[in-house]
Amino acid sequence: MLTTATLVLHVLVSLTMIGLILVKSGRGGGLSDVFGGGAVSSFSGSTVVERNIDRLTLVIGVLFAVTTVTLSLRLV
């Protein structure tokens, strides 16, 4: 039961991380420009939206690592 819940959480975290990485702007800009990045980011560095996406990506990455380790210990 707990393994199933962890597996479902792992899949959700994985899909969320993929979505966040796709939304993040790279060198040439990304989908975060739609949410307020735009020309402001080229003049003043990263915007509030980009910093929040970076923070959320970090949290989701840590959750991904925790669920990966948990699943590897449970399935062995």
C-alpha positions as CSV (number, residue, x, y, z in Angstrom):
1,M,0.0,0.0,0.0
2,L,2.7,2.5,1.0
3,T,4.8,1.4,-2.1
4,T,1.9,2.2,-4.4
5,A,1.4,5.6,-2.8
6,T,5.1,6.3,-3.1
7,L,5.0,5.2,-6.8
8,V,2.0,7.5,-7.5
9,L,3.8,10.4,-5.8
10,H,7.0,9.6,-7.8
11,V,5.1,9.7,-11.1
12,L,3.4,13.0,-10.2
13,V,6.7,14.6,-9.1
14,S,8.3,13.4,-12.3
15,L,5.7,14.9,-14.5
16,T,5.8,18.1,-12.5
17,M,9.5,18.3,-12.8
18,I,9.3,17.8,-16.6
19,G,6.7,20.6,-16.8
20,L,8.8,23.0,-14.7
21,I,11.9,22.3,-16.7
22,L,10.0,23.0,-20.0
23,V,8.6,26.2,-18.6
24,K,12.0,27.5,-17.4
25,S,13.7,30.0,-19.7
26,G,17.0,29.0,-21.2
27,R,19.4,31.3,-23.0
28,G,16.9,32.4,-25.6
29,G,13.9,32.7,-23.3
30,G,11.2,30.1,-22.6
31,L,7.6,29.8,-21.7
32,S,8.1,31.8,-18.5
33,D,8.1,34.9,-20.7
34,V,4.4,34.3,-21.1
35,F,4.0,34.8,-17.3
36,G,5.8,38.1,-17.1
37,G,9.4,37.4,-18.0
38,G,9.7,39.1,-21.4
39,A,11.9,42.2,-22.0
40,V,12.3,42.9,-18.3
41,S,14.5,39.8,-17.8
42,S,16.9,41.0,-20.4
43,F,17.5,44.3,-18.6
44,S,17.4,43.4,-15.0
45,G,18.4,39.7,-14.8
46,S,15.9,37.2,-13.6
47,T,12.4,38.1,-12.8
48,V,10.3,37.1,-9.8
49,V,8.5,34.5,-11.8
50,E,11.8,32.9,-13.0
51,R,13.2,32.8,-9.4
52,N,10.0,31.2,-8.1
53,I,10.1,28.6,-10.9
54,D,13.8,27.9,-9.9
55,R,12.9,27.5,-6.3
56,L,9.9,25.2,-7.1
57,T,12.2,23.2,-9.4
58,L,14.7,22.7,-6.6
59,V,11.9,21.5,-4.2
60,I,10.5,19.1,-6.8
61,G,14.0,17.9,-7.5
62,V,14.6,17.1,-3.8
63,L,11.2,15.3,-3.7
64,F,12.1,13.3,-6.8
65,A,15.4,12.2,-5.1
66,V,13.6,11.3,-1.9
67,T,10.9,9.2,-3.7
68,T,13.6,7.5,-5.8
69,V,15.6,6.4,-2.8
70,T,12.4,5.4,-1.0
71,L,11.3,3.3,-3.9
72,S,14.7,1.7,-4.4
73,L,14.8,0.7,-0.7
74,R,11.2,-0.7,-0.8
75,L,11.6,-2.6,-4.0
76,V,14.8,-4.4,-3.1
